[in-house]
Each structure stands twice: as C-alpha cells, then as structure tokens.
Amino acid sequence: MTTTASPSVMTTKRGTIAVIACGAIASDVALVAKRKAWPIDVLPLPPLLHNHPERIAAAVERALDESAGQYSRFAVAYADCGSYGALDELCQRRGLVRLGGAHCYDVYAGTARLQRLLSDEPGTYVLTDFLAASFHRSVVVELGLDRHPELRDDYFGNYRRVVWLAQRRTTELETAARLAASTIGLPLEVVDVGLEGLEQELVQLVEGTR
C-alpha cells in the first residue's frame, strides 16, 4: 500500500485498488489500509475542495481519468460532502462506490450518533482531527477572519457549541481543538470516535461488499 501526493505522477503495479480520497481523511484511509494489509494506493485530493463542494465530483473524475488503466478497481473515499448528488451521479456512471453518509462526520461518528448530537443541540459546529489541526488555514483564512475578525459572529452567531469528533485524542490535537473553539467563541465538547466507523466503511469499499 502506498499513498501518493498526485495521481498524475504515480507509478503502481496492476492488481492494486485505487482509493480516490478527500485529503482531509486520506491519512486515516492509509492508516486503516496499512493495518488491514490491503493492496491499495490512496490518491488524495486537496482538502480545501470542501470549501467548493461543487468541484469535488469533477476533481474525482479527473483523478480517475489520469489513473485509468493502472488499477484493477477504483473506489471513492468521499461521502456526498455537499455535492448534492453529483458524486452519486459520477459513481453510477463510472461504476464506482463511495463512502456512505452525507459527510465525513457521518463516517467517523456514525449517522445515528451524529444525528443525536445535532438533535441535542442543532447549533453544533463539528470538528474532525484534520479540521482542528488546520482550523486557521481551512476556516479562519478561507473565511477572511484573519483580515476581518469582526465577521466572526456573522458566520458563527447561530452556533452554541463545538463538538470535536476525536479520532486520536492527543494533547496536541486537543490544544488545537480548544483553540479552534475559542477562536469562534464557543465551548468545546469532545466525543471520542476513533477510526472504527471509517474502517467499517472502507471494508465495504475495498472488499466489494457495498
């Protein structure tokens, strides 16, 4: 199993499975694959595509086309992720399978547990490990809050808490999650989810049971 930085410069052996993955979860996909000893290559796409979800399906299709003929099978390590069905249309058209759920929060926490969290407090802003660690670049800079901090309440005024779905509860990540919550002026709650949900989804993708 290898993880490549760009599908266009990749060399692989036939017989492996290519998993085109959101960059925000690609390292976790690779970790699960290594643990399961799967013959896969992880092809990560830029995580900031999540700020432009209308571009995700096209980016996945480009990665698919660039790697055509190099793999025995492809799978997509994205949930719908705000594509409003565009990924499902692509998967149906190209014979692919993707992760279940509406977004990676469903994948990590499980749909039922996430729904309970949001039902308990609809004003919940959700972090993953990646989002906690990259919050300044992925959220603050992307929303322009580094230049216009006065806009914070315009973006986050309707939220009441931050929930960190912790895949690995390290001191460093917890510090990052607390800083992210503090940046938007909200209390932090931690829910330990691990990688079990992602692993269950990947088993269905890689072993062809979905």
Secondary structure, DSSP 8 states (H G I E B T S, - for coil): -EE-S-GGG----TT-EEEEEETTTHHHHHHHHHHHT--EEEEEE-GGGGGSGGGHHHHHHHHHHHTTTS-SEEEEE---TT-TTHHHHHHHHHT--B-SSSSHHHHHH-HHHHHHHHHH-SSEEEE-HHHHHTHIIIIIITTTTTT-GGGHHHHHTT--EEEEEESS--HHHHHHHHHHHHHTT--EEEEE-TTHHHHHHHHHHHTT--
